[in-house]
Amino acid sequence: MSAVDVVAVADGLHDGLVAGEVGHCIYVPDLVMLPVTSRCEADPSIRTIVCAREDEGMAIAAGLFLAGKRSVIIMEASGIGYSGLILARAQMQRTPVFIMASHGGLLGEVFDFHGATNAAGRGVLAGLNIPHYVLRPNDDWSDVVRLALQTVHGQRSSFAVFVPPYMLLDTERV
Amino acid sequence: MNRGEIVRAIIEFRNDAVLIMGPGKSARIVWEAPLHPATMHSMELAYASPMAFGVALGAPNQRVISLEGDGSMFAGTQSLGTIARYAPANLTVIVIANGVWGTGDASIPVTLQPAKYADLALACGWEPHRVTFATELGPLREALRRSATAPGPWFIAAASVSDDDSSVNADGSLRPRPTPPTDLIEAADATRRYLLGNRKAQF
């Protein structure tokens, strides 16, 4: 058994998106984030867009910001590694994106093949001075998302929430 | 056709559309016309179309045009598949295809020849009646007219001769490189304000 109630985490993250008035969820399919994207798919107040590359999704999210819409882009943290250039453009022109990404938090990483995922995701954010937060078991998960969205739209800065795999997957699958 | 003829035709049929342009010389021709506030230029390689797609999703009553070169479009081919799946009626993707990467000495061919961009769109799921490959101004203008008046999405590939008139005078002398009328921040802010209803946003 996982020490974390993974269903409650997924519900909390989705609730935070709703509380933050997110109307579009762009995502590249990912096993860890599946409980969140499936909740978005089932939510008629959120339109989902599945794209082929994470950097493509960042550009879509920036376009939605231009149109005055709130969105989230969900992915594995490796996708942030693909996205340095478009994230830089989004920061520069102040059309920020809100990212929720699996892995990237360092704690609880079981497999070495996620090493590049973590390094690329964290490295790009650090290089561009984009703030991030690593979700923890004792957080108010909904409020983390709601407040992160406040920062995105208040500061007009991109922001990432890293979701370690143990937060959304049963231990046996992590 | 050359790039100047193609871009001027796009401007003629643009009306109130948001225009997001990829990297390259086409923007220089756009800048020669009176500046529409919702005009973004020099979008990084491969991102003009997905950003335009995002605007189209967020502002469904607003026409949006993405203008790419063939090198930029080829670098972001997957966006054609994403756009085809969601098919926003207010989006037009235009590719000016001259067959070469338009930087360096502009001698390196893009993998796809211009005529193949329509095939690429079809392979990515675009409906055939929404895809045009134009080698002459007449069919191009007809495709642009249709895209301005009927629900899309529309994909238009316009074949251009590899030498263009944006950087060379008629006598062959080089024209000075123009300065963008807005910087990237101003362009994004003006576009956002335009989309949010402040259509007086000007620079």
Interface residues (C-beta under 8 A of the other chain):
Chain A: H24 R47 I49 V50 C51 A52 R53 D55 E56 G57 A59 I60 A61 A62 G63 L64 F65 L66 A67 G68 K69 S71 L85 I86 R89 M92 Q93 R94 T95
Chain B: I20 M43 E44 L45 A46 Y47 P50 M51 A52 F53 G54 V55 A56 L57 G58 A59 Q62 G76 Q78 S79 G81 T82 R85 Y86 L184 I185 A187 A188 D189 T191 R192 L195 L196
